[in-house]
Amino acid sequence: MQFGIFTVGDVTADPTTGRKPTEAERIRATVAIARKVEEVGLDVFATGEHHNPPFVPSSPTTLLGYIAALTQRIILSTSTTLITTNDPVKIAEDFSVLQHLSDGRVDLMLGRGNTGPVYPWFGQDIRAAIPLTVEHYRLLRRLWREQSVDWSGEFRTPLQGFTLAPQPLDGVPPFVWHGSIRTPEVAELAAYYGDGFFANHIFWPATHTKRMVQLYRQRFEHYGHGSADQAIVGLGGQVFMRPRSQDAIAEFRPYFDNAPVYGHGPSLEEFAAETPLTVGSPQQVIDRTLSFRDYAGDYQRQLFLIDHAGLPLKVVLEQLDLLGEEVVPVLRKEFAIGRPDRVPDAPTHESLVRAAAESAEEQP
């Protein structure tokens, strides 16, 4: 099972000091967080994609390419690549280049995004979000798998004899996760192609996540990719830890109360009761995270959000130390207990290359 961090890259003032980092400071802090992810033994660093303040990750592959040069082991991913407003040709090119730069340590999560104005900024109509998702992804798959692509559709100009350069590393495209907060059509798309499904999970109750994951698993089996428990599932989570739970709650409360997304809404206690947010001791985070399996089944990737709402870099790095030293080693051991052999690990470039070679050998 893979464990890691996903960031939304918000630039938010620290409510306890009033200081707001510059955009440059926030970007450099993100790089430091990614390096720390590798240092403490986690598996994945993922960045979001946003094109509006107060966020800075408008060019995820640029950021990940820089991080690739500073790391050796971690998988570099996105917690959203906007399949709706990005040109599929550019997505295919950018991630092929990133594959080569990182020696294959890359996958990506496709999503629609939740910022309405981004659609007209990139020449699209939000009312066509689902058709855009389906058409763009169909083209993206062909670009990564065919030497010469002739294509026409509704939302971009036709292609005639287009050849992607560079081709995917070792002829194997990066693994694709489809991320969603609330959209069943995204779960259906992931199931249809046999891709991964990532339930964002951090804003909704367990009952909602359970329904979305079950839908994906059922449709994955329906399309003949394997049994439902072999579907590739990822979950988000959100934590803040201190050795004593009361200290964690007291320290995190002002950040929660003033967070850009959910601040000035439900109380910290209400939100923690209704969503996967866990503020407390490392043992409480372990217990809560293990409970995800009760409604999501055996899954492959767990990403945590820990660096938002103005939390200082020093505090975020302390959270990573706690994850790496006290939480994730226990989670790895506990999640392995009772896990059926037929449940696959999360795909990596190496496993996809092996699968491609085995499939080629089986061809007559």
DANOR-V96549 format. One record per residue. N is the residue number from 0. RES is the residue in one small letter. SS is DSSP state (h for helix, s for strand, l for the rest). PSI is psi as a letter, one per 40 degrees, with the letter a starting at -180 (NA if undefined). OMEGA is omega in whole degrees, 0 to 359 (999 if undefined). Layout:
# DANOR-V96549
n = [N N]
res = [RES RES]
ss = [SS SS]
psi = [PSI PSI]
omega = [OMEGA OMEGA]
This chain:
# DANOR-V96549
n = [0 1 2 3 4 5 6 7 8 9 10 11 12 13 14 15 16 17 18 19 20 21 22 23 24 25 26 27 28 29 30 31 32 33 34 35 36 37 38 39 40 41 42 43 44 45 46 47 48 49 50 51 52 53 54 55 56 57 58 59 60 61 62 63 64 65 66 67 68 69 70 71 72 73 74 75 76 77 78 79 80 81 82 83 84 85 86 87 88 89 90 91 92 93 94 95 96 97 98 99 100 101 102 103 104 105 106 107 108 109 110 111 112 113 114 115 116 117 118 119 120 121 122 123 124 125 126 127 128 129 130 131 132 133 134 135 136 137 138 139 140 141 142 143 144 145 146 147 148 149 150 151 152 153 154 155 156 157 158 159 160 161 162 163 164 165 166 167 168 169 170 171 172 173 174 175 176 177 178 179 180 181 182 183 184 185 186 187 188 189 190 191 192 193 194 195 196 197 198 199 200 201 202 203 204 205 206 207 208 209 210 211 212 213 214 215 216 217 218 219 220 221 222 223 224 225 226 227 228 229 230 231 232 233 234 235 236 237 238 239 240 241 242 243 244 245 246 247 248 249 250 251 252 253 254 255 256 257 258 259 260 261 262 263 264 265 266 267 268 269 270 271 272 273 274 275 276 277 278 279 280 281 282 283 284 285 286 287 288 289 290 291 292 293 294 295 296 297 298 299 300 301 302 303 304 305 306 307 308 309 310 311 312 313 314 315 316 317 318 319 320 321 322 323 324 325 326 327 328 329 330 331 332 333 334 335 336 337 338 339 340 341 342 343 344 345 346 347 348 349 350 351 352 353 354 355 356 357 358 359 360 361 362 363]
res = [m q f g i f t v g d v t a d p t t g r k p t e a e r i r a t v a i a r k v e e v g l d v f a t g e h h n p p f v p s s p t t l l g y i a a l t q r i i l s t s t t l i t t n d p v k i a e d f s v l q h l s d g r v d l m l g r g n t g p v y p w f g q d i r a a i p l t v e h y r l l r r l w r e q s v d w s g e f r t p l q g f t l a p q p l d g v p p f v w h g s i r t p e v a e l a a y y g d g f f a n h i f w p a t h t k r m v q l y r q r f e h y g h g s a d q a i v g l g g q v f m r p r s q d a i a e f r p y f d n a p v y g h g p s l e e f a a e t p l t v g s p q q v i d r t l s f r d y a g d y q r q l f l i d h a g l p l k v v l e q l d l l g e e v v p v l r k e f a i g r p d r v p d a p t h e s l v r a a a e s a e e q p]
ss = [l s s s s s s l l s l l l l l l l l l l l l h h h h h h h h h h h h h h h h h l l l l s s s s l l l l l l l s l l l l h h h h h h h h h h h l l l l s s s s l l s s l l l l l h h h h h h h h h h h h h h h l l l s l s s s s l l l l l l h h h h l l l l h h h h h h h h h h h h h h h h h h h h l l l s s s l l l l l l l s s s s l l l l l l h h h l l l l s s s s s l l l h h h h h h h h h h l l s s s s l l l l l l h h h h h h h h h h h h h h h h h l l l l l h h h l l s s s s s s s s s l l l h h h h h h h h h h h h h l l l l l l l l l l h h h h h h h l l l s s s l h h h h h h h h h h h h h h h l l l l s s s s s l l l l l l l h h h h h h h h h h h h h h h h h h h h h h h h l l l l l l l l l l l l h h h h h h h h h h h h h h l l]
psi = [i i i a i i i e f i h h i h e e e e h h i i d d d d d d d d d d d d d d d d d e e i d h h h i a h i f i i f i e g e g d d d d d d d d d e e i d d i h h a i e h h g e d e i h d d d d d d d d d d d d d d e f e f h a i h i i e i f h d e d d d d f f i h d e f d d d d d d d d d d d d d d d e e i d h h h i i a d e i i i i h f h h h h i i i h e e h i i i h i h i i d e h d d d d d d d d d e f a i h h h d e e e i i d d d d d d d d d d d d d d d d d e f e a i d e e i h h i i i i h i h i i d h d d d d d d d d d d d d d e i d d e i f b i i d d d d d d e i e h h h a i d d d d d d d d d e d d d e e a h i d h h h i h e f a f e h i d d d d d d d d d d d d d d d d d d d d d d d d h e h i d e h i i h i i d d d d d d d d d d d d d e i NA]
omega = [181 176 180 185 166 184 173 173 179 173 188 177 173 185 180 180 184 182 177 180 172 177 179 179 181 178 179 177 178 177 179 178 179 179 179 176 179 183 184 172 174 191 192 166 182 178 174 174 178 182 182 172 8 184 182 185 179 181 187 184 174 179 183 176 177 179 179 181 184 182 183 193 189 173 180 187 174 174 159 162 190 180 183 189 173 174 179 178 181 175 182 180 185 183 171 177 181 175 182 181 186 185 174 182 184 162 182 177 179 178 181 186 182 178 186 184 182 182 178 177 181 171 182 183 183 179 178 188 182 176 176 181 183 183 181 181 177 178 181 179 180 180 181 189 184 181 181 187 167 188 170 181 185 195 175 180 181 173 177 177 183 176 181 176 358 173 177 180 181 180 184 179 174 178 182 167 173 185 180 170 190 191 181 179 178 175 178 180 178 181 183 183 182 179 177 175 180 177 183 162 192 183 189 180 182 182 179 179 179 180 181 181 179 177 179 182 180 181 174 178 180 182 171 181 182 178 184 182 175 177 187 187 171 179 169 176 184 186 166 189 163 180 176 185 181 177 178 182 181 182 185 188 181 178 177 185 183 181 183 187 188 178 179 177 178 176 177 181 179 182 179 179 187 183 180 178 179 178 184 182 174 180 177 177 178 183 182 182 177 180 179 181 181 182 178 184 175 184 194 186 176 177 180 170 183 193 187 169 177 178 180 180 180 180 179 180 175 176 179 175 179 177 185 186 190 189 188 177 178 179 179 182 185 179 179 182 177 180 182 180 184 179 186 169 175 180 172 178 182 181 178 177 178 180 178 179 179 179 179 180 182 181 181 999]
